[in-house]
């Protein structure tokens, strides 16, 4: 005995079928009463009876002005096409043909002309059996030249697709799959059995693919051709797009976070239109001339990439890997290189506000190094070269190997330098504005201006000269002078310009040289400047004094006494 709910359901469905049949009958009577053409409403719509026969016609479908339906005007059920001017029987056989679908000039339907139900395609020129098997095939759908249907060729009901070249089993499982729909090359269908059904989608991954808003995070998409595909707002986080072809691909709003794009032909414009490119991997890519301005490429991997003549203005490369990246000729203004692994060569080195840039390996900067306020340049490599360094309020940490101006060029601006500085033969440290503060020893020959030195001043390269202009020496430092002869080229000198505050200890030694008693040495030249303060202590050879005029000499009384002693000893020798 049937349960009551089932009897109710059967009664309901019977009533529904009767009502539908009555409604259809009424509609057919109404249409039959209409003339072959009639204006409707405001006259903007034209109604025509396309079949206009005494047979049964049903399942109409339309694409543009072309209409298809199944009808039995010729006895059996055939597929008819009205192209706006004339009527054609597309199937034209003695079998049953039904369920037509149309897109442009392509029409598909199911028919049993070959015994079982197959899927047929009429492309405007000829007829093709797409399924062509001994199973039953139903529910065809079409988009362009791609056709899908439900078929039992592999035992259970699967979803099959003909893409114009061949047939593919899309579902390929042991379940029952039915009612496919297709848009472009993307297909959806129902899978399961009562009462549990799921909806599955098969997205086309190829040229002209339509993938907007699809979540492809972590997918392996390597070596695929996405030419002219629409990937708007796609989530490609962590996806592998190695060697992918992205010619003409739309990536507007796409998330490329941590995606691998090695070997792909992604363009600067595509990177620019993406919603996120943080952590992308473009190892080995040729990005010559790319304009990547203002992109956030933090944690990106650009190892072995070619960025020759690229524009990276204001790009965020925090924690990025630039190992072996070719950046020759690239514009790096405002680039954030915080904790970035640097290549061995750069056209310039910006150290922006908040960035800690570490030079840990060999680095040759062909242009300038600029250290902005809040920027910190840490040099732990013993091979660091540059054209010059422009301090704009930042800090340089070079405590391990120091800075050699023969290698890094002159230093200018305002900020702080930690570590020893070798002026070389003619180096310049030129402070401006708030000036420069050096926390380390300065040695060699050259010029210091607008600078405060918290360290020792080791003049010369045996011998040498340092010009101090508006410089302050700290009380804890020692200024060393070496004297190796009477010629000015044989002893160290300080040249003062402007007002110089001397402090600390002046230490003077004779270097493998014994001077005459009447010799004097002008160790400090005050011609163009003054000493606003003097050394707090002087360590000089015994008997020699270092006056505030910058002269090293033996005082006159001591000189006369020494001469008298010398003459007396000479007389005694003659008496003997």
C-alpha positions as CSV (number, residue, x, y, z in Angstrom):
1,X,0.0,0.0,0.0
2,X,1.3,3.4,-1.0
3,X,1.9,5.9,1.9
4,X,-0.5,8.9,2.0
5,X,2.2,11.4,1.1
6,X,3.0,9.5,-2.1
7,X,-0.7,9.4,-3.1
8,X,-0.9,13.2,-2.5
9,X,2.2,13.7,-4.6
10,X,0.8,11.6,-7.5
11,X,-2.5,13.5,-7.3
12,X,-0.7,16.8,-7.3
13,X,1.5,16.0,-10.3
14,X,-1.5,14.6,-12.2
15,X,-3.4,17.9,-11.6
16,X,-0.3,19.8,-12.7
17,X,0.1,17.9,-15.9
18,X,-3.6,18.4,-16.8
19,X,-3.3,22.1,-16.1
20,X,-0.2,22.4,-18.2
21,X,-1.8,20.5,-21.1
22,X,-4.9,22.7,-20.9
23,X,-2.7,25.8,-20.9
24,X,-0.7,24.6,-23.9
25,X,-3.9,23.7,-25.8
26,X,-5.3,27.2,-25.1
27,X,-2.0,28.8,-26.3
28,X,-2.0,26.8,-29.5
29,X,-5.6,27.8,-30.3
30,X,-4.6,31.5,-29.6
31,X,-1.6,31.3,-31.8
32,X,-3.5,29.6,-34.6
33,X,-6.0,32.4,-34.5
34,X,-3.2,35.0,-35.1
35,X,-2.3,36.1,-38.6
36,X,1.1,35.2,-40.1
37,X,2.4,38.6,-38.8
38,X,0.9,41.1,-36.4
39,X,2.1,44.2,-34.6
40,X,1.9,43.8,-30.8
41,X,1.6,46.5,-28.2
42,X,3.5,49.6,-29.2
43,X,4.4,48.2,-32.6
44,X,8.0,47.4,-31.8
45,X,7.5,43.6,-31.7
46,X,6.6,41.5,-34.7
47,X,4.9,38.1,-34.1
48,X,5.0,35.4,-36.8
49,X,3.9,31.8,-37.0
50,X,7.2,30.2,-38.0
51,X,6.0,26.5,-38.2
52,X,2.4,27.4,-39.5
53,X,1.4,23.8,-40.0
54,X,-1.2,21.4,-38.6
55,X,1.4,19.3,-36.8
56,X,2.7,19.3,-33.2
57,X,5.7,21.6,-32.7
58,X,7.6,22.0,-29.4
59,X,10.9,22.7,-27.6
60,X,11.7,26.0,-29.5
61,X,15.2,27.5,-29.0
62,X,16.5,30.8,-30.4
63,X,19.9,32.4,-31.2
64,X,19.8,35.8,-32.8
65,X,17.0,35.6,-35.3
66,X,17.4,31.8,-36.0
67,X,14.9,29.5,-34.3
68,X,14.9,25.7,-34.0
69,X,12.3,23.3,-32.7
70,X,11.2,19.7,-33.0
71,X,8.0,18.9,-34.9
72,X,6.2,16.1,-36.7
73,X,5.1,17.9,-39.8
74,X,6.8,15.2,-41.9
75,X,5.3,12.3,-39.8
76,X,8.1,11.6,-37.4
77,X,9.7,14.0,-35.0
78,X,12.3,16.1,-36.9
79,X,14.4,19.2,-36.1
80,X,13.4,22.3,-38.0
81,X,15.4,25.6,-38.4
82,X,13.9,28.9,-39.4
83,X,16.7,31.4,-40.2
84,X,14.4,34.4,-40.5
85,X,13.4,33.8,-44.1
86,X,13.0,30.1,-44.8
87,X,12.4,26.8,-43.1
88,X,14.7,23.8,-43.2
89,X,14.3,20.2,-41.9
90,X,17.8,19.6,-40.5
91,X,17.4,16.0,-39.3
92,X,15.2,14.9,-42.2
93,X,15.0,11.2,-41.4
94,X,12.5,8.6,-40.2
95,X,13.8,8.5,-36.6
96,X,12.8,10.5,-33.5
97,X,14.7,13.7,-33.1
98,X,14.2,16.0,-30.1
99,X,15.6,18.4,-27.6
100,X,17.3,20.9,-30.0
101,X,19.7,23.6,-28.9
102,X,21.2,26.4,-31.1
103,X,24.1,28.9,-30.9
104,X,24.7,30.9,-34.0
105,X,24.7,28.5,-37.0
106,X,25.3,25.4,-34.8
107,X,22.4,23.2,-33.9
108,X,22.5,20.1,-31.7
109,X,19.8,17.6,-30.8
110,X,19.3,14.0,-29.7
111,X,18.1,11.5,-32.3
112,X,17.9,7.7,-32.8
113,X,18.7,7.6,-36.5
114,X,21.4,5.0,-35.8
115,X,19.3,2.9,-33.4
116,X,20.2,4.3,-30.0
117,X,20.0,8.0,-29.0
118,X,23.0,9.9,-30.2
119,X,23.9,13.6,-30.2
120,X,23.9,15.2,-33.6
121,X,25.4,18.5,-34.7
122,X,24.4,20.5,-37.8
123,X,27.0,23.3,-38.3
124,X,25.2,25.0,-41.2
125,X,27.0,22.9,-43.8
126,X,26.6,19.3,-42.7
127,X,25.5,16.8,-40.1
128,X,27.8,15.0,-37.6
129,X,27.1,12.2,-35.1
130,X,29.1,13.6,-32.1
131,X,28.5,10.8,-29.6
132,X,28.5,7.9,-32.2
133,X,28.3,5.0,-29.7
134,X,25.8,2.3,-28.8
135,X,24.7,3.9,-25.5
136,X,21.9,6.4,-24.9
137,X,22.9,10.1,-25.0
138,X,20.6,12.9,-23.9
139,X,20.2,16.5,-22.9
140,X,22.6,18.2,-25.3
141,X,23.7,21.8,-24.7
142,X,25.8,24.1,-26.9
143,X,28.0,27.2,-26.6
144,X,29.8,28.2,-29.8
145,X,31.1,25.0,-31.3
146,X,31.4,23.2,-28.0
147,X,28.7,20.7,-27.1
148,X,28.0,18.8,-23.9
149,X,25.5,16.0,-23.1
150,X,24.7,13.1,-20.7
151,X,25.7,9.7,-21.9
152,X,26.2,6.1,-20.7
153,X,29.0,5.1,-23.0
154,X,31.2,4.1,-20.0
155,X,28.4,2.3,-18.1
156,X,27.0,5.0,-15.8
157,X,25.8,8.4,-16.9
158,X,28.7,10.8,-17.4
159,X,29.1,14.2,-18.9
160,X,30.7,14.3,-22.3
161,X,32.0,17.3,-24.2
162,X,32.9,17.7,-27.9
163,X,35.1,20.8,-28.3
164,X,35.1,20.7,-32.1
165,X,38.0,18.3,-32.3
166,X,37.2,15.3,-30.1
167,X,35.1,13.9,-27.2
168,X,36.1,14.2,-23.5
169,X,34.5,12.5,-20.5
170,X,34.4,15.5,-18.1
171,X,32.8,13.8,-15.0
172,X,34.6,10.4,-15.4
173,X,33.3,8.9,-12.2
174,X,31.1,6.0,-11.1
175,X,28.2,8.2,-10.1
176,X,25.2,9.4,-12.1
177,X,25.8,12.8,-13.8
178,X,23.1,14.7,-15.7
179,X,21.6,18.0,-16.9
180,X,24.8,19.7,-18.1
181,X,24.9,23.3,-19.0
182,X,27.7,25.1,-20.9
183,X,28.9,28.7,-21.2
184,X,31.9,29.2,-23.5
185,X,34.0,26.2,-22.5
186,X,32.9,26.0,-18.9
187,X,30.5,23.3,-18.0
188,X,28.3,22.5,-14.9
189,X,26.1,19.5,-14.1
190,X,24.3,17.6,-11.4
191,X,25.9,14.5,-9.7
192,X,24.5,12.0,-7.3
193,X,21.3,10.2,-6.5
194,X,18.1,11.1,-4.6
195,X,18.0,12.8,-2.2
196,X,21.7,13.9,-2.3
197,X,22.8,15.8,-5.4
198,X,25.8,18.1,-5.8
199,X,26.7,20.6,-8.5
200,X,30.0,20.2,-10.3
201,X,31.8,22.6,-12.5
202,X,34.5,22.0,-15.1
203,X,36.4,25.2,-15.9
204,X,38.2,25.4,-19.2
205,X,41.9,26.1,-18.7
206,X,43.1,27.3,-22.1
207,X,42.9,30.0,-24.7
208,X,40.0,32.4,-24.3
209,X,39.1,30.8,-20.9
210,X,36.5,32.6,-18.8
211,X,37.6,32.2,-15.2
212,X,36.6,35.5,-13.6
213,X,36.1,35.2,-9.8
214,X,37.2,31.5,-9.8
215,X,39.3,30.4,-6.9
216,X,42.4,28.7,-8.3
217,X,44.6,29.1,-5.2
218,X,47.4,26.5,-5.1
219,X,46.5,25.0,-8.5
220,X,49.2,23.6,-10.8
221,X,48.6,25.6,-14.0
222,X,52.1,25.3,-15.3
223,X,52.8,25.2,-19.1
224,X,49.1,26.1,-19.9
225,X,48.1,28.5,-22.6
226,X,45.8,31.2,-21.2
227,X,46.0,33.5,-24.2
228,X,43.2,36.1,-24.2
229,X,41.7,34.4,-21.1
230,X,39.5,36.4,-18.7
231,X,41.0,35.9,-15.2
232,X,39.5,39.0,-13.7
233,X,39.4,38.8,-9.8
234,X,40.7,35.2,-9.9
235,X,42.4,34.0,-6.7
236,X,45.8,32.6,-7.8
237,X,47.4,32.6,-4.4
238,X,50.2,30.1,-4.4
239,X,49.3,28.8,-7.9
240,X,52.0,27.5,-10.2
241,X,51.9,29.3,-13.5
242,X,55.5,28.3,-14.5
243,X,55.9,28.8,-18.3
244,X,52.3,29.7,-18.7
245,X,51.3,31.8,-21.8
246,X,49.5,34.9,-20.7
247,X,49.4,36.8,-23.9
248,X,46.3,39.1,-23.8
249,X,45.2,37.6,-20.5
250,X,43.1,39.9,-18.3
251,X,44.3,39.8,-14.7
252,X,42.5,42.8,-13.4
253,X,41.9,42.4,-9.6
254,X,43.6,39.0,-9.7
255,X,45.4,37.9,-6.5
256,X,48.9,36.6,-7.4
257,X,50.2,36.4,-3.8
258,X,53.0,33.8,-3.7
259,X,52.2,32.6,-7.2
260,X,55.0,31.1,-9.3
261,X,55.3,32.9,-12.6
262,X,58.8,31.6,-13.6
263,X,59.1,31.4,-17.3
264,X,55.7,32.9,-18.0
265,X,55.4,35.8,-20.3
266,X,53.4,38.0,-17.8
267,X,53.7,41.6,-18.7
268,X,54.2,44.8,-16.6
269,X,50.7,45.8,-17.2
270,X,49.3,42.5,-16.0
271,X,51.4,42.7,-12.8
272,X,50.1,46.3,-12.4
273,X,46.4,45.4,-12.8
274,X,46.6,42.5,-10.3
275,X,45.1,43.1,-6.9
276,X,48.2,41.6,-5.1
277,X,51.6,40.4,-6.3
278,X,53.3,40.0,-3.0
279,X,55.5,37.0,-2.8
280,X,55.3,36.3,-6.6
281,X,58.1,34.1,-8.0
282,X,59.4,35.4,-11.4
283,X,62.8,33.6,-11.2
284,X,64.6,33.9,-14.5
285,X,61.9,36.0,-16.2
286,X,62.9,38.6,-18.8
287,X,61.2,41.8,-17.7
288,X,63.4,44.2,-19.6
289,X,61.9,47.7,-19.6
290,X,59.0,46.8,-17.4
291,X,57.3,49.7,-15.5
292,X,56.5,48.2,-12.1
293,X,56.1,51.6,-10.4
294,X,54.3,51.5,-7.0
295,X,53.8,47.8,-7.0
296,X,54.0,45.8,-3.7
297,X,56.4,43.0,-4.5
298,X,57.3,42.3,-0.9
299,X,58.6,38.8,-0.4
300,X,58.8,38.3,-4.2
301,X,61.4,36.1,-5.7
302,X,63.2,37.7,-8.7
303,X,66.3,35.5,-8.7
304,X,68.1,35.6,-12.0
305,X,65.4,37.8,-13.5
306,X,66.3,40.5,-16.1
307,X,65.0,43.9,-15.2
308,X,67.3,45.9,-17.5
309,X,66.1,49.5,-17.9
310,X,63.0,48.7,-15.8
311,X,61.2,51.3,-13.8
312,X,60.7,50.3,-10.1
313,X,59.9,53.7,-8.7
314,X,58.4,53.4,-5.2
315,X,58.2,49.6,-5.5
316,X,58.0,47.7,-2.2
317,X,60.6,44.9,-2.3
318,X,60.6,44.2,1.5
319,X,62.1,40.7,2.1
320,X,62.3,40.1,-1.7
321,X,65.1,37.9,-3.2
322,X,67.1,39.8,-5.9
323,X,70.0,37.3,-6.0
324,X,71.6,37.5,-9.4
325,X,68.9,39.8,-10.7
326,X,70.1,42.1,-13.5
327,X,69.0,45.6,-12.7
328,X,71.3,47.5,-15.0
329,X,69.8,50.8,-16.0
330,X,66.8,50.3,-13.8
331,X,65.2,53.3,-12.0
332,X,65.1,52.6,-8.3
333,X,63.9,55.9,-6.9
334,X,62.1,55.3,-3.6
335,X,62.4,51.5,-3.7
336,X,61.9,49.9,-0.3
337,X,64.7,47.3,0.0
338,X,64.0,46.4,3.7
339,X,65.7,43.1,4.5
340,X,66.0,42.4,0.7
341,X,68.6,39.9,-0.6
342,X,70.5,42.2,-2.9
343,X,72.2,41.3,-6.2
344,X,75.9,41.8,-6.8
345,X,75.3,45.0,-8.8
346,X,72.9,47.9,-8.6
347,X,72.5,51.1,-10.6
348,X,71.7,52.9,-7.3
349,X,70.9,52.0,-3.7
350,X,68.0,53.8,-2.0
351,X,67.6,53.3,1.7
352,X,64.2,54.6,2.4
353,X,62.5,55.6,5.7
354,X,62.0,52.6,7.9
355,X,64.1,50.3,5.7
356,X,67.0,48.3,7.1
357,X,69.2,47.5,4.1
358,X,72.0,45.0,4.6
359,X,75.0,44.7,2.3
360,X,76.1,41.2,3.3
361,X,77.9,40.2,0.1
362,X,79.9,41.8,-2.7
363,X,78.0,44.8,-4.0
364,X,78.9,47.3,-6.7
365,X,76.6,50.3,-6.9
366,X,77.4,52.2,-10.1
367,X,75.5,55.2,-9.0
368,X,74.7,56.9,-5.7
369,X,73.7,55.5,-2.3
370,X,71.0,57.6,-0.6
371,X,70.1,57.0,3.1
372,X,66.9,58.8,4.0
373,X,65.6,59.8,7.4
374,X,64.7,56.6,9.3
375,X,66.7,54.5,6.9
376,X,69.5,52.2,8.1
377,X,72.2,50.9,5.8
378,X,74.2,48.0,7.4
379,X,77.4,47.1,5.7
380,X,78.8,43.8,6.8
381,X,80.7,43.0,3.5
382,X,84.3,43.9,2.9
383,X,83.6,44.5,-0.7
384,X,81.2,47.4,-1.2
385,X,81.7,50.0,-3.9
386,X,79.6,53.0,-4.9
387,X,79.9,56.4,-6.7
388,X,79.0,58.3,-3.6
389,X,76.8,58.3,-0.5
390,X,74.1,60.9,0.1
391,X,73.0,61.0,3.7
392,X,69.5,62.5,4.1
393,X,69.0,61.9,7.8
394,X,69.6,58.2,8.0
395,X,72.2,55.9,9.6
396,X,75.0,53.8,8.3
397,X,76.3,50.9,10.3
398,X,79.8,49.7,9.2
399,X,81.4,48.7,12.4
400,X,83.0,45.5,11.0
401,X,85.0,46.6,8.0
402,X,84.3,50.3,8.0
403,X,84.0,52.5,5.0
404,X,86.7,53.2,2.4
405,X,86.0,56.4,0.5
406,X,88.3,55.2,-2.3
407,X,85.7,52.5,-2.9
408,X,82.4,54.2,-1.9
409,X,83.1,57.8,-3.0
410,X,82.4,60.9,-1.0
411,X,79.9,61.2,1.8
412,X,77.6,64.2,2.0
413,X,74.4,65.3,3.8
414,X,73.3,64.8,7.3
415,X,73.0,61.7,9.4
416,X,75.0,59.2,11.4
417,X,77.9,56.9,10.5
418,X,79.0,54.1,12.8
419,X,82.3,52.6,12.0
420,X,85.8,53.6,10.9
421,X,86.1,55.8,7.8
422,X,89.2,55.6,5.5
423,X,89.4,58.9,3.5
424,X,91.9,57.4,1.2
425,X,94.0,59.9,-0.7
426,X,91.5,62.7,-1.2
427,X,88.2,61.7,0.3
428,X,85.4,64.1,1.3
429,X,82.9,64.0,4.1
430,X,80.7,67.0,3.7
431,X,78.0,67.6,6.3
432,X,75.1,69.9,5.6
433,X,72.0,71.0,7.5
434,X,72.1,69.2,10.8
435,X,75.5,67.8,9.8
436,X,77.1,64.4,9.9
437,X,78.1,62.6,13.1
438,X,80.9,60.0,12.8
439,X,81.1,57.3,15.5
440,X,84.5,55.8,14.6
441,X,88.0,56.6,13.6
442,X,88.8,58.7,10.6
443,X,92.1,58.1,8.8
444,X,93.8,59.1,5.5
445,X,93.9,62.4,3.7
446,X,90.9,64.5,2.6
447,X,88.3,67.0,3.8
448,X,85.8,66.9,6.6
449,X,83.2,69.7,6.9
450,X,80.0,70.1,8.9
451,X,80.9,67.0,10.9
452,X,81.3,65.9,14.5
453,X,83.8,63.2,15.1
454,X,83.5,60.8,18.1
455,X,86.6,58.9,17.4
456,X,90.3,59.2,16.6
457,X,91.7,61.3,13.8
458,X,94.6,59.5,12.2
459,X,96.1,61.9,9.7
460,X,97.7,60.9,6.5
461,X,99.2,58.1,4.5
462,X,102.7,58.9,5.8
463,X,102.4,61.8,5.5
464,X,99.0,63.4,4.8
465,X,96.7,66.3,5.4
466,X,93.1,66.7,6.4
467,X,91.1,69.8,6.0
468,X,88.6,70.5,8.8
469,X,85.9,73.0,8.0
470,X,83.4,73.7,10.8
471,X,84.3,70.4,12.5
472,X,84.0,69.4,16.1
473,X,86.4,66.8,17.6
474,X,85.3,64.9,20.7
475,X,87.0,65.0,24.1
476,X,87.5,61.3,24.0
477,X,89.4,61.2,20.6
478,X,93.0,61.3,19.8
479,X,94.5,63.2,16.8
480,X,97.7,61.7,15.6
481,X,100.5,63.6,13.8
482,X,103.6,61.8,12.4
483,X,106.7,63.8,11.5
484,X,109.2,62.2,9.1
485,X,111.1,65.2,7.9
486,X,111.2,69.0,7.7
487,X,109.5,69.4,4.4
488,X,105.7,70.0,4.6
489,X,105.2,66.8,2.5
490,X,107.0,64.8,5.2
491,X,104.7,65.6,8.2
492,X,101.0,65.3,8.9
493,X,98.9,68.5,8.9
494,X,95.5,69.8,9.7
495,X,94.1,72.7,7.6
496,X,91.4,74.6,9.4
497,X,88.7,76.4,7.6
498,X,86.0,78.3,9.4
499,X,85.6,77.6,13.0
500,X,86.9,74.3,14.3
501,X,86.5,72.9,17.8
502,X,89.6,70.9,18.6
503,X,89.5,68.6,21.7
504,X,90.8,65.4,23.0
505,X,94.5,64.5,22.8
506,X,97.0,65.6,20.2
507,X,99.7,62.9,19.9
508,X,102.9,63.7,18.0
509,X,105.7,61.3,17.1
510,X,108.9,61.4,15.1
511,X,108.8,58.6,12.5
512,X,112.4,57.4,12.0
513,X,113.6,61.0,12.0
514,X,115.8,63.0,14.4
515,X,115.1,66.8,14.0
516,X,117.6,69.6,14.6
517,X,117.1,71.7,17.6
518,X,116.1,74.7,15.6
519,X,113.6,72.8,13.4
520,X,109.9,73.8,13.5
521,X,106.8,72.1,12.1
522,X,103.6,73.9,11.3
523,X,101.2,70.9,12.0
524,X,98.1,73.0,12.0
525,X,97.5,75.6,9.3
526,X,95.2,78.5,10.6
527,X,95.5,80.6,7.5
528,X,91.8,80.2,6.6
529,X,90.3,79.3,9.9
530,X,90.4,79.4,13.7
531,X,90.5,76.9,16.5
532,X,87.5,77.8,18.8
533,X,89.0,75.4,21.3
534,X,92.3,73.5,21.8
535,X,93.3,70.0,22.6
536,X,92.8,69.1,26.2
537,X,96.2,67.4,26.2
538,X,99.3,67.1,24.1
539,X,101.6,64.1,23.9
540,X,104.8,65.3,22.1
541,X,108.5,64.2,22.0
542,X,110.5,65.2,25.1
543,X,111.4,68.9,25.0
544,X,109.0,69.8,22.2
545,X,105.9,71.8,22.6
546,X,102.8,72.2,20.5
547,X,101.5,75.7,20.6
548,X,98.0,77.0,19.9
549,X,99.4,78.5,16.7
550,X,99.7,74.9,15.4
551,X,103.5,75.0,15.6
552,X,105.6,72.2,16.9
553,X,109.0,73.5,18.2
554,X,111.4,73.6,21.1
555,X,110.9,76.7,23.2
556,X,113.6,79.4,22.9
557,X,115.1,79.3,26.4
558,X,115.4,75.5,26.1
559,X,117.0,76.0,22.7
560,X,119.6,78.4,24.0
561,X,120.5,76.1,26.9
562,X,120.9,73.2,24.6
563,X,123.1,75.3,22.3
564,X,125.3,76.4,25.2
565,X,125.7,72.8,26.3
566,X,126.6,71.9,22.8
567,X,129.3,74.6,22.5
568,X,130.8,73.7,25.9
569,X,131.2,70.1,24.9
570,X,132.8,71.2,21.6
571,X,135.4,73.3,23.5
572,X,136.3,70.5,25.8
573,X,137.0,68.3,22.9
574,X,139.4,70.9,21.4
575,X,141.4,71.2,24.6
576,X,142.0,67.5,24.7
